[in-house]
Amino acid sequence: MPYLGKEPARVPVTAADIPDDSITAAKIVDGVITAADIGPNAVNTSELVDDAVTADKLANSINTAIAANTAKTGITTSQANAITANTAKVTNATHTGDVTGATALTITDDAVTAAKLANSINTDIATGVTANTTANAALPKSGGAMTGAITTNSTFDGRDVSTDGTKLDGIAASANNYVHPNHSGEVTSTADGATVIVDNMVDEANLKISNTPTNGYVLTAQSGNTGGMTWAEMTGGGPSLGTDSIIRTNAQTISENITIGSTTNGMSAGPITIADGYTVTVNGNWSVV
């Protein structure tokens, strides 16, 4: 609308003429304010509303620089190369190894070794003693007495405790639940386990003798032979000749010292010679015929 009367003076508008908070982001034409229009250090983070500055509010040159990552000020060449390679910048990298995942990271099972634990934790594990922790009540590696019941779904030292325990439950106190069986036959026994050879049961086959028997032989003691017994021909009490020992014989020379007791009678077929150096002492009777 044209002015009526005198045209008002054209007075410049300064920042002092604009009330505080009267110009909002919506009043600013997109792209008209560049970084050159803002004085050095004139705007700090406390003066910016969260999420108020969008890409549209930034000068095209700034958006272009961010998109191309051409500035790379204050970083190393390898970091700059990494930024250039990661042009998307919208997703997290997928991690592998001890820690996996893209957004929420997960520690891999069995990945935490003793070397990755703090020294204090390793010390607690080694000693088994840490105040106000479960380890404080743990059984030391050197052994000790357990105060509570022990259960397992496996074995101890390769033994099935449950199965073996059932067997032990069936044994009477003092392990005296065994009853000795009764034996019959040539050797018998009663419940106490003592065995007895039946009367008139030991025969020739049961004897341990050094030779095979011959009819008419008698069993003689021979300590040097197997079993200490030997079958031998029965004689009439001394050396003899002929059937049924018809002729008794004796040596003609005595080569040993002999004493005939006072209650003993002796007889020899003569003649008899006593060898030099030997004697025959007769306290009883000795007849030479």
C-alpha positions in Angstrom: 0.0 0.0 0.0 1.5 3.4 -0.9 2.3 5.8 1.9 0.0 8.8 2.4 1.9 11.9 3.2 5.5 12.0 3.9 7.5 8.7 3.3 9.1 7.6 6.6 12.8 7.6 6.9 14.7 4.4 6.0 16.4 3.4 9.3 18.6 0.2 9.3 17.4 -2.6 11.6 20.0 -3.9 14.0 20.1 -6.9 16.3 19.1 -4.6 19.2 15.8 -3.8 17.4 14.8 -7.5 17.3 13.3 -8.9 20.5 15.0 -12.0 21.9 13.7 -15.3 20.6 11.5 -13.6 18.0 13.3 -15.2 15.0 12.8 -18.9 14.8 14.4 -21.4 12.4 11.2 -21.4 10.4 11.8 -17.6 9.7 15.1 -18.2 8.0 15.2 -19.1 4.4 17.0 -22.3 3.8 20.7 -21.9 2.7 20.9 -18.1 3.2 23.1 -18.4 6.3 26.6 -19.8 5.7 29.5 -20.4 8.0 31.0 -17.1 6.8 28.0 -15.2 8.2 28.7 -16.5 11.8 31.4 -14.9 13.7 34.2 -17.0 15.1 33.1 -18.8 18.3 29.8 -16.9 18.2 27.7 -20.0 18.5 28.5 -22.7 21.1 26.6 -25.9 21.9 24.7 -24.3 24.8 22.9 -22.0 22.3 21.7 -24.8 20.1 18.5 -26.7 20.8 18.9 -30.4 20.6 18.2 -31.6 17.0 17.6 -28.1 15.8 20.3 -27.9 13.2 19.4 -30.3 10.3 21.2 -30.9 7.1 18.9 -28.4 5.4 20.1 -25.6 7.8 23.7 -26.1 6.8 25.3 -24.5 3.8 25.6 -26.7 0.7 29.3 -26.5 0.9 29.4 -27.9 4.4 27.1 -30.8 3.4 29.3 -31.4 0.4 32.4 -31.5 2.6 30.8 -33.9 5.0 29.6 -36.2 2.3 33.0 -36.3 0.6 35.0 -36.2 3.9 37.5 -33.9 2.2 38.6 -32.0 5.4 40.0 -34.9 7.5 41.6 -32.3 9.7 43.5 -33.6 12.8 43.5 -37.3 11.9 46.0 -39.7 10.5 46.2 -40.8 6.9 45.1 -44.4 7.9 42.1 -42.9 9.7 41.3 -40.7 6.7 41.4 -43.7 4.5 39.1 -45.6 6.8 36.6 -42.7 6.7 36.7 -42.6 3.0 36.2 -46.4 2.7 33.2 -46.2 5.1 31.1 -44.0 2.8 27.7 -45.3 4.1 28.3 -44.4 7.8 24.8 -45.7 8.7 25.5 -49.2 10.1 27.9 -50.7 12.7 30.5 -53.2 11.5 29.9 -56.8 12.3 32.5 -58.0 14.7 34.1 -61.5 14.9 36.5 -63.2 17.2 36.2 -63.0 21.0 33.4 -60.5 20.8 30.8 -60.8 18.1 27.7 -58.8 16.8 26.9 -55.6 15.0 24.9 -53.5 17.4 24.6 -55.5 20.7 27.9 -57.2 21.3 28.3 -60.7 22.8 31.3 -62.3 24.4 32.0 -65.7 22.8 31.8 -68.8 25.0 35.2 -69.8 26.5 36.8 -66.6 25.2 37.7 -65.1 28.6 40.9 -66.7 29.7 42.9 -66.2 32.9 45.2 -63.7 31.0 42.1 -61.5 30.3 41.1 -61.3 33.9 42.3 -58.7 36.3 45.2 -59.7 38.5 43.0 -59.4 41.6 40.4 -61.9 40.2 43.2 -64.4 39.3 44.5 -64.0 42.9 41.0 -64.7 44.3 40.6 -67.8 42.1 44.1 -69.1 43.1 43.6 -68.6 46.8 39.9 -69.3 46.9 39.6 -66.6 49.6 37.8 -63.3 49.0 35.8 -61.5 51.6 32.0 -61.5 51.1 32.2 -63.8 48.0 31.2 -67.4 47.4 34.9 -68.2 47.0 35.4 -67.4 50.6 33.4 -70.6 51.5 34.8 -72.7 48.8 36.9 -75.9 49.5 40.6 -75.1 49.0 42.4 -76.9 46.3 44.6 -78.6 48.9 41.5 -80.4 50.2 39.4 -80.3 53.4 36.2 -81.4 54.9 32.8 -80.7 53.2 30.1 -79.6 55.6 27.1 -80.2 53.3 25.8 -83.0 51.2 27.5 -83.7 47.8 25.4 -84.7 44.8 26.3 -85.4 41.2 24.8 -86.4 37.9 28.0 -87.9 36.8 30.7 -90.1 38.5 33.5 -89.7 41.0 36.8 -91.1 39.8 34.9 -93.2 37.2 32.6 -94.7 39.8 28.8 -94.4 39.8 28.2 -93.4 43.4 24.5 -94.1 43.2 24.8 -97.6 41.9 27.7 -98.5 44.2 25.9 -97.0 47.2 22.9 -99.2 46.6 25.2 -102.2 46.7 26.8 -101.1 49.9 23.3 -100.6 51.5 22.7 -104.3 51.0 25.7 -105.3 53.2 25.0 -105.8 56.9 26.8 -103.9 59.6 30.4 -105.0 60.1 30.3 -106.6 56.6 29.3 -109.9 58.2 26.4 -110.8 56.0 28.1 -113.7 54.3 26.9 -117.3 55.0 29.4 -120.1 54.1 27.9 -122.8 52.0 27.7 -126.4 53.2 29.9 -128.9 51.4 29.3 -132.6 50.8 31.3 -135.5 49.3 34.8 -136.6 50.4 35.2 -133.3 52.3 32.3 -131.8 54.2 31.8 -128.5 56.0 29.2 -126.8 58.1 28.1 -123.1 58.2 31.2 -122.0 60.0 33.3 -122.9 57.0 35.5 -125.5 58.7 36.1 -128.5 56.4 36.4 -132.2 57.5 37.7 -135.2 55.5 35.2 -138.0 55.7 36.3 -141.2 57.5 37.7 -144.1 55.4 37.8 -141.7 52.4 41.5 -141.3 51.6 42.6 -144.0 49.1 45.7 -144.7 47.0 44.7 -142.1 44.4 44.6 -139.4 47.1 48.2 -140.0 48.2 51.2 -138.1 46.8 53.8 -140.9 46.3 57.1 -140.8 44.4 56.6 -144.0 42.4 54.0 -146.4 40.9 52.9 -149.2 43.3 53.5 -152.9 42.7 51.3 -155.6 44.3 52.9 -156.8 47.6 54.9 -153.6 48.1 54.6 -151.5 51.2 54.5 -147.7 51.7 57.7 -146.5 53.2 58.8 -143.1 54.4 61.5 -141.5 52.2 61.8 -137.8 53.1 63.9 -137.0 50.0 61.3 -138.3 47.5 58.2 -136.6 46.1 55.5 -136.5 48.8 58.0 -138.0 51.3 56.6 -141.5 50.6 57.7 -144.4 48.3 56.4 -147.9 47.5 59.1 -150.6 48.4 59.4 -154.3 48.5 58.6 -155.8 51.9 61.5 -157.7 53.5 61.9 -160.0 56.5 63.8 -157.6 58.6 67.2 -157.6 56.9 69.1 -158.6 53.7 68.3 -162.1 52.4 68.5 -164.4 49.4 65.9 -166.6 47.8 62.2 -166.9 47.7 60.6 -165.6 50.9 64.1 -164.6 52.2 65.1 -168.3 52.7 68.8 -167.3 53.4 69.6 -164.5 55.7 72.8 -162.7 54.9 75.2 -160.4 56.7 78.6 -158.8 55.8 81.8 -160.5 56.9 83.6 -157.3 58.0 82.5 -154.7 60.5 83.7 -151.2 59.4 82.0 -149.1 62.0 81.7 -148.7 65.8 78.8 -150.8 67.2 77.5 -151.0 70.8 75.1 -153.8 71.8 73.0 -152.6 74.7 72.7 -154.5 78.0 69.1 -155.7 77.1 69.9 -156.6 73.5 70.8 -160.0 72.0 72.7 -160.1 68.7 73.7 -162.8 66.2 75.9 -162.9 63.1 76.9 -165.6 60.7 80.7 -166.0 61.0 83.4 -165.6 60.5 83.3 -161.9 61.4 86.3 -159.5 61.0 86.4 -156.1 62.8 88.4 -153.7 60.6 91.3 -151.7 62.1 90.2 -148.6 63.9 86.7 -149.8 64.8 85.3 -151.6 67.9 82.2 -153.6 68.9 81.2 -153.0 72.5 79.0 -155.8 73.9 77.0 -154.9 77.0 74.3 -157.5 76.2 74.8 -160.7 74.2 76.3 -161.3 70.7 76.5 -164.7 69.2 78.6 -165.6 66.1 77.6 -168.9 64.5 
